[in-house]
Amino acid sequence: MDTKRLLLFGTIIIAVIAGIASFAPQSEDNENKAEAKPIVSVSTFALWEVANAVGGNEIDVRSIVPLGSDAHMFSPNPTQVAEISGGALFIYNGAGFETWAENLKNVLPKTTQIIDMSQHVALIKSEEEHHDEGGDHHDHGGYDPHYWLNIDNMIKITQMMDSKFSKLLPNKAEQFHKNSTVYSAELQKLKSEYATGLGECKNRTLVSNHDAFGYLAHSNKLENISVIGLSSDEQPSAQTVAHIVEIIKEHGIKTIFFEEMINDNVSQTIARETGAKAVALQPLENISEDELKSQQTYLTIMRENLKKLREAMECR
């Protein structure tokens, strides 16, 4: 990376990290200072990061979902709906991730442009194979909404943000294009790190408590097995748990991954029964207070995930 490009990337990262302070609800003073900037409301951490990386200091990016909460279970209150209604753009994940978004779309004013980001990325069908006590297969019949864990989709999101922001502020389009180009290059670098890091591994099965890692597994040629499906509030049957235990023992799998923001009791139980380790893996639907304070980003968290995957998969 040449000096000019390095300086530009540094500027973008500073903007993202500085924006982390505004990921939590904003104070009235901050709102007044940002009054002249277009307000863009987003529904997931991945969308928030890209919006900050591309928008830099020209866009006032607001996160809807509170820090540390389960994004699957969230529903906006009247104050949050009012804030979204006052913005220029409302960007949500789509593909069924936000059950509240479809109703919200019907009440937002025409002055707020609505973007369903799932319409601009490559989706994969849900391939859940969860069984009840009778052994029946439950096909959710939809698309997996966790598409930001495919780095190619993050690049598509970046390009889409560039396009939308450039139309919103045409006089800043050149800066948005530069920001988009530099952030996309960092995502390409991350993609290469995953391809190399997970290229040669003794184990290629990713076991998790929640089916949030399908895109990560699919894009890196890993087998994805989960205890519960796409909804984090599902309860697995005893038969499902027994089946997962059998797979772990049969294949000598040493790690079962879980999300820190949802109940991990089942993962811990399976770990005890199999001798495997229960390890937290971040699906980047949201971030915690601790991650906020330590200035974590999509890039840093994905690299930490890669380290954990390499250890679990026994990669060379």
C-alpha positions, -999 to 999 in steps of 0.1 A, spaced: 0 0 0 15 34 -11 19 63 13 -11 82 0 -34 52 2 -21 43 37 -29 78 49 -64 76 35 -70 42 51 -57 56 84 -83 84 81 -111 59 74 -101 37 104 -100 68 126 -135 77 114 -148 42 122 -132 41 157 -143 77 164 -178 67 154 -178 38 179 -185 65 206 -217 72 188 -228 36 185 -246 40 218 -276 64 220 -264 99 213 -267 129 236 -286 160 228 -254 180 224 -240 155 199 -273 156 180 -271 194 177 -235 193 165 -244 167 138 -276 186 128 -262 196 94 -253 160 85 -277 136 69 -288 110 95 -286 73 85 -301 47 108 -288 11 105 -299 -21 122 -267 -42 126 -231 -36 136 -218 -47 102 -240 -21 84 -230 5 110 -193 -1 104 -195 1 66 -216 33 69 -190 49 90 -161 37 69 -177 51 37 -194 81 52 -165 93 73 -173 127 88 -200 136 63 -227 112 76 -243 109 110 -247 72 114 -271 59 141 -273 24 154 -308 13 163 -301 -18 183 -286 -12 219 -252 -24 227 -249 -60 240 -284 -70 231 -296 -99 209 -303 -82 176 -328 -111 167 -350 -102 196 -349 -64 193 -380 -42 186 -377 -4 184 -396 18 209 -415 50 198 -385 72 205 -363 51 182 -390 50 155 -392 88 157 -354 91 153 -355 68 123 -383 88 108 -363 120 110 -334 105 91 -325 106 54 -319 68 51 -330 37 70 -308 8 61 -317 -26 75 -303 -61 70 -334 -78 56 -338 -115 46 -361 -119 77 -335 -108 102 -355 -79 116 -391 -91 121 -401 -55 131 -387 -38 99 -416 -48 76 -442 -31 98 -419 -1 103 -415 5 66 -453 12 64 -451 41 89 -419 59 79 -424 92 59 -415 94 23 -386 117 32 -368 86 47 -354 64 20 -356 27 30 -329 2 19 -332 -35 24 -296 -45 21 -304 -82 15 -316 -72 -20 -281 -61 -29 -259 -91 -18 -256 -128 -26 -278 -149 -3 -277 -186 4 -307 -208 13 -310 -219 49 -297 -255 51 -307 -262 87 -312 -298 97 -327 -298 131 -350 -326 143 -377 -329 168 -383 -360 190 -400 -378 162 -371 -372 138 -390 -349 114 -370 -325 94 -378 -288 99 -371 -268 67 -373 -230 74 -376 -225 37 -359 -191 37 -326 -174 32 -299 -172 59 -298 -135 69 -263 -136 83 -248 -126 50 -222 -101 63 -200 -130 73 -193 -136 37 -166 -109 30 -176 -106 -6 -210 -95 6 -193 -69 29 -177 -55 -3 -211 -53 -20 -225 -35 10 -196 -10 9 -203 -3 -28 -240 1 -21 -233 26 7 -210 45 -17 -237 47 -43 -264 58 -18 -243 84 0 -231 98 -32 -267 105 -43 -274 119 -9 -245 143 -10 -233 146 -46 -207 172 -37 -190 146 -14 -192 117 -39 -154 117 -46 -146 113 -10 -172 85 -6 -156 68 -36 -121 70 -21 -133 58 13 -152 29 -4 -121 19 -25 -98 18 5 -122 -1 28 -130 -26 1 -92 -32 -3 -90 -40 34 -119 -64 31 -101 -81 2 -70 -84 24 -91 -100 51 -106 -124 26 -71 -135 15 -62 -140 52 -92 -164 56 -84 -183 24 -48 -188 35 -56 -194 72 -82 -220 66 -67 -235 35 -52 -266 51 -69 -278 82 -72 -312 99 -108 -306 108 -133 -288 85 -164 -290 106 -177 -259 124 -200 -267 153 -220 -239 169 -249 -234 192 -268 -211 168 -269 -212 130 -253 -179 125 -221 -189 107 -234 -205 75 -219 -178 52 -185 -180 70 -185 -217 66 -198 -218 30 -173 -192 17 -144 -211 34 -155 -246 24 -163 -257 59 -191 -279 70 -215 -260 93 -234 -279 120 -255 -260 146 -276 -270 176 -304 -245 170 -315 -228 138 -316 -192 125 -337 -180 154 -317 -175 186 -347 -182 209 -352 -217 197 -349 -246 221 -332 -278 209 -347 -312 215 -329 -339 234 -326 -358 202 -309 -329 185 -284 -325 214 -277 -362 214 -271 -361 176 -246 -333 179 -228 -351 208 -225 -381 185 -210 -361 157 -185 -344 179 -173 -377 194 -173 -395 160 -152 -369 143 -130 -360 172 -141 -324 171 -124 -304 199 -144 -272 199 -180 -261 200 -186 -224 193 -212 -202 210 -223 -166 210 -218 -146 241 -250 -126 236 -273 -156 237 -278 -184 262 -249 -208 260 -261 -235 285 -266 -261 257 -231 -255 243 -216 -258 278 -235 -290 284 -223 -305 251 -188 -295 259 -189 -313 292 -204 -345 277 -178 -346 248 -147 -331 264 -147 -304 237 -140 -268 246 -168 -242 244 -154 -211 227 -171 -178 219 -172 -168 183 -185 -133 173 -212 -133 146 -210 -95 144 -248 -90 147 -240 -66 175 -211 -58 198 -208 -57 236 -199 -28 259 -165 -43 264 -159 -45 226 -170 -9 222 -146 3 249 -117 -16 234 -125 -1 199 -132 -33 181 -142 -32 144 -155 -57 119 -119 -62 107 -104 -68 141 -132 -91 153 -131 -112 121 -94 -116 126 -99 -128 161 -126 -152 148 -100 -165 123 -75 -172 151 -101 -192 170 -112 -211 139 -76 -220 130 -71 -234 164 -104 -253 164 -98 -267 129 -62 -275 136 -49 -256 106 -14 -254 94 
